[in-house]
Structures are given as C-alpha cells and as structure tokens.
Amino acid sequence: MPEGDSVWRAATKLHQALAGKVLTRSDFRVPRFATVDLVGRQTLQVVPHGKHLLHRVEGGVTIHSHLKMEGRWMVLAQESLPPAARRHTVRALLSTSTHLAIGDSLGMLDVLATHRETEVVGHVGPDLLGVEFDRDQAVVNLGTDPARAIAAAMLDQRNAAGMGTIYVSEPLFAHHINPSWPVARVAEQLPDILDTARRMLVMGARTGREPMQVHGRRGLPCLQCGQTIRWAPIGSQPAQRQVSYCPGCQGGLAAGDDGAPVNPLGHRGSA
C-alpha cells in the first residue's frame, strides 16, 4: 500500500495537470457511478488526505479514491485514449483539452457531494503531511490502546494518517524501538517518533526518500551494528503486514518472529 508521500505526489501531479481546467471527459467504470457525467465542470483542486485522494470539482462534487495495494493515477499530456486507458483494470478516466488522467486498479472510488467528504475520510486520524498536523491528537490516539504493539498502532490510519511500513520501520529504527513493544513502553517517545516520521514523509514528498536503513533490507547486515535485518509480522492474515527492523539495534527479536534464518532475497531457510 502506498505511503503518504506517494499519495501526496500523486495529488500534486493531478492538481498541476487538471486544476482550473474544464473536464472534457469523465468516465467512471464502476457500476455505482457509471452514469455520472462531470463533463463541462472545472477541477478546483486535488488534495491528499492521508492515503486518500480528494478531487474537488465545481458544483460541490468530490471524486474520492484510494490506491490500496496496486492502484495508481497516470497523467498524460494528451486527450486521446492510449492503450493503457483500455485496460480492464481502469476505473476512471478524466481529461481536459490538454491532459488525460487514468485511474488504474483503484482500491476505492467514490463520487459524492463535497460536503459529505467526512463519510469517506472522517475516520482518518491527523495527517502527518497536513499543514495543520495535530501531533498532540495523534499522540492521544496512539495511546488509546497501551497494550497494542507500537508498529500496529502506527499503521492504524485512525490514529495518524500517512504512515505505511516504510515510515513505521524507519522511525522506529531511528529511535531504537522494537516494533512489537507495547505503546505503553514508549509513551514518552511518541512525540519524537511522530516528528521523525513526519520529517521523513515531508522529505519523501518534496525531494525524495532518504536512504533506507532497514526497510527493503531484510537478510542484509544492519548498517549500524552488522546484525541481520529481519521482518516483524504485524496483524493477522490476510491483512498481515511486515515491518523491517534490526534485532541488534532495536532490542532483540520482535514478537512473532520465529528466528528462522533469512537470506538477502528474503527466503526463509539457510542463508
């Protein structure tokens, strides 16, 4: 699932291409919204909200989308339909006289009145990439279940929005916190953890991500202590996620990690 910085960049790309321009095509390929026609309306803005995208159109209409695991928005400097627009996974086509936006494999797609946006994003916690990010509220949210693993609490978008496995793994490593430790154990560090996650997200959105210390390095030696980077299973199947960590820098094996050796390709078994 994309991180908040990826969603921020997608919103920026869509906004720059479509904002202030009149839609010449609006094609929603989901049964519920197949008859919706927004042709002739101007795009007002496209903004991110955590991992959600809100495309606001004049007349009080919002196109809401969520990329989930495989979704993406492609923006092309053309109005005619390329082969990519004919894929069976395409869920939305929006075009102006100069650009075409293709929403492919979108995990969620809604068209609703702008004043009803809370119905699709009202459950989301403070957005780490939001201009008015409320860190105090995010800390309170994270602390509502003190026995919960800190990584699970951070991945829960109801507590704070925008963090995925990258921006959970990297801040926890930076603060030497094991992903399976309960929130209560790290309560005093929550503001600093959030500050680090937000700084990393802002950099990822604006200039590109920093070099990863643990994410994507399973089976490789830690750059700090040399121990093997591992995965910590968070949650249960089918929604289980894998958070990267270093047992040497972060207090031993995480709960749920059976200690089986891994190699740099991520396979279990002999290295």
Stockholm file with secondary structure:
# STOCKHOLM 1.0

chainA/1-271         MPEGDSVWRAATKLHQALAGKVLTRSDFRVPRFATVDLVGRQTLQVVPHGKHLLHRVEGGVTIHSHLKMEGRWMVLAQESLPPAARRHTVRALLSTSTHLAIGDSLGMLDVLATHRETEVVGHVGPDLLGVEFDRDQAVVNLGTDPARAIAAAMLDQRNAAGMGTIYVSEPLFAHHINPSWPVARVAEQLPDILDTARRMLVMGARTGREPMQVHGRRGLPCLQCGQTIRWAPIGSQPAQRQVSYCPGCQGGLAAGDDGAPVNPLGHRGSA
#=GR chainA/1-271 SS CCCHHHHHHHHHHHHHHHBTSBCSEEEECSGGGTTCCCTTCBEEEEEEETTEEEEEETTTEEEEEECTTTCEEEEESCSSCCGGGGCTTEEEEEECSSCEEEEESCSEEEEEEGGGTHHHHTTCCCBTTSTTCCHHHHHHHHTTSTTSBHHHHHHCTTTSBSCCSHHHHHHHHHTTCCTTSBGGGGGGGHHHHHHHHHHHHHHHHHTCCCCCSSTTCTTSBCTTTCCBCEEEEESCTTSCEEEEECTTTTTSCCTTCCCCCBCTTCCBSCC
#=GC SS_cons         CCCHHHHHHHHHHHHHHHBTSBCSEEEECSGGGTTCCCTTCBEEEEEEETTEEEEEETTTEEEEEECTTTCEEEEESCSSCCGGGGCTTEEEEEECSSCEEEEESCSEEEEEEGGGTHHHHTTCCCBTTSTTCCHHHHHHHHTTSTTSBHHHHHHCTTTSBSCCSHHHHHHHHHTTCCTTSBGGGGGGGHHHHHHHHHHHHHHHHHTCCCCCSSTTCTTSBCTTTCCBCEEEEESCTTSCEEEEECTTTTTSCCTTCCCCCBCTTCCBSCC
//
